[in-house]
Amino acid sequence: MTLQSRFSFPLACLAGTLFSIALFAPVGYAQPVQIDKLLGKTILLFTPHPDDDTFCCAGTLALLAKRGNNIHIVIYTNDDKGSYDPEMTSERLARIRKAEEEEACRLIGIPKENIHWLQFHDGMLEYANPKDLVEEVTKIIRTFRPDVVMSIDPGSEYVRWHKTDHRMAANNTLDAIRAAEWHLYFPNQILHDGLRPWNVPTEAYFYVTPKDANYWVNIDDVVDLKLASAAAHVSQFDPAIRKYRPDWEPADLEKLKGGLRARAVKRDGHIVEAFRVSGQFNQQ
Ligand SMILES: [Zn+2]
């Protein structure tokens, strides 16, 4: 949808009115883009931690990678707090988490060169300078000019409760999507970096409520890849989360995979990943 057709009316005047809701809301939801059917597109996924991308979407990402899409993962934090091991340090954990994420992505077809770390400390994203943070992510969007941005769902009708880092990443990414298309936001990026505004055509939000989900990707064919990718985050599960070890006892690994498979979202007899896909940014 072009900028022209999206903004034929003065949005500021219409915002909040029943007319604007009736006019705009159904368009983005009527026929969600079939994100798993894309070929040769650029996909930019923003994740607060190096594993949310795996848990939400590894199946979908594996399918997209097989179809020749150019997938980039942007990770807000280095995940340097999530261990109960009293011997663990933040510096060591950050190194472990980086290696685990690289392996998790490799397994589903995303090379480590496509992983971009913003390097905020775990749990501290909310205390970053909000203007700097949205500017940084706006620049990333204008640089990659993605066909699809994937991000945590901030909520379709209300601000969802998320844990720290997740709520900041959700709202910040949304704000950056908005800023990226307007040339008067962060014009320094246009003047100094040669970037141009970019109107993200499709957003695919993950960690959605059942009420908000409007698109489900069948991952039956790649569920084993997803489980292997999830298991690459060794340090985030028992027993390594309590006493770090870099590998699995076979019995522990099977127990993990069995538990994950049992908790997988199912729809019409298939294992799926749920999204809220929107082809229209909510300007209200
Ligand atoms: Zn997380």
Residues whose N, C-alpha, C, O or C-beta is under 5 A from the ligand:
A	BS01	ZN	P48 H49 D52
